[in-house]
Amino acid sequence: MSEHISSQFENDILQINVNLTKMGGICEDNLKKAIKAITKNDSELAEYIIKKDEELNALESEIDDLVIKTIALRQPVADDLRLLFAAIKISSAFERIGDLIKNIGKRTLLISEEQPIKLRQPIAELGKRVHSQLTKAVNSYTDQDKKLAKQVWSEDVHIDKMYAEITKDLVVSLRKKKHIEVGSHLLFVAKNLERAGDYTADISEMIYYVITGDHIIKERPKGAS
C-alpha cells in the first residue's frame, strides 16, 4: 500500500472509530436518561430519547458507507478487513440498542401518569446494571482492552438473572390483577433492557475479536429465563 493510500486509509479508520465512539456515547447517555424517565415519569425526557435515536441511525449509515468505500478504494489486508467488518457489526448492535432505548421512551409516555412508582425501582436497578456494562464495553473499545471486553461478555449472566427475578415479580403482580397496565408495559421495558445487555455482550465479543484476532470460543453463560 502506497504512503498516500495508507494515509487515506488511516483517516478512514479514524473516522470510523470516532463515529463508533459517538454511537456508544449516545447509547450510554440515552440509556441513563431512559432509566430516569421511566422511574420519574418524565415525559419530556422520554421525548428527547425518542428524538435522539435519529442521530444513531445517521451514524450507522455513515459508518456503513465509509466501510464500503474503504474496502473498495484502499485495498485493506486481512487484519484491516477484520476491523472493518467488525465495525459494521458493532455499529449495528449500537443502533439496535438505540431502538430498544427508544422503545423504553415510548413505553414511558404510555404510562407517564400511572402509579405506583415503586414497581419501577427494580427496572431502574436492571437499567443501571446494563448501563454499567455498556460503559465498560465502550471503554474496552476506546482503550483496546481485551480483558475488559471479555469481562463484559462473561458478566451478561448477571443481567439475565436480574431480568428473570423482575419478570417473576411482575407476573405475580399481574396475576393478582394489580396495576395491570403499568405491569404489562414494565415487562416489555425489562425485556428491552435484557436485550440491550445481550447486544452489549455481542459488542464486547466483537471488540475482543478485533483486538486479538480470535473468537471467544466457549458459550456465553446464561442465567435462567
BELURDA-V869961 format. One record per backbone hydrogen bond with DSSP energy under -1.0 kcal/mol. NH is the residue of the N-H (numbers start at 1). CO is the residue of the C=O. If there is no record, write none. Layout:
nh/co
NH/CO
NH/CO
//
This chain:
nh/co
6/2
7/3
8/4
9/5
10/6
11/7
12/8
13/9
14/10
15/11
16/12
17/13
18/14
19/15
20/16
21/17
22/18
23/19
24/20
25/21
26/22
27/23
28/24
29/25
30/26
31/27
32/28
33/29
34/30
35/31
36/32
37/33
38/34
39/35
40/36
42/37
43/41
46/42
47/43
48/44
49/45
50/46
51/47
52/48
53/49
54/51
55/52
57/53
58/54
59/55
60/56
61/57
62/58
63/59
64/60
65/61
66/62
67/63
68/64
69/65
70/66
71/67
72/68
73/69
74/70
81/77
82/78
83/79
84/80
85/81
86/82
87/83
88/84
89/85
90/86
91/87
92/88
93/89
94/90
95/91
96/92
97/93
98/94
99/95
100/96
101/97
102/98
103/99
104/100
105/101
106/102
107/103
108/104
109/105
110/106
111/107
114/111
120/117
121/118
124/120
125/121
126/122
127/123
128/124
129/125
130/126
131/127
132/128
133/129
134/130
135/131
136/132
137/133
138/134
139/135
140/136
141/137
142/138
143/139
145/140
149/145
150/146
151/147
152/148
153/149
154/150
155/151
158/155
160/156
161/157
162/158
163/159
164/160
165/161
166/162
167/163
168/164
169/165
170/166
171/167
172/168
173/169
174/170
175/171
176/172
177/174
178/173
183/179
184/180
185/181
186/182
187/183
188/184
189/185
190/186
191/187
192/188
193/189
194/190
195/191
196/192
197/193
198/194
199/195
200/196
201/197
202/198
203/199
204/200
205/201
206/202
207/203
208/204
209/205
210/206
211/207
212/208
213/209
//
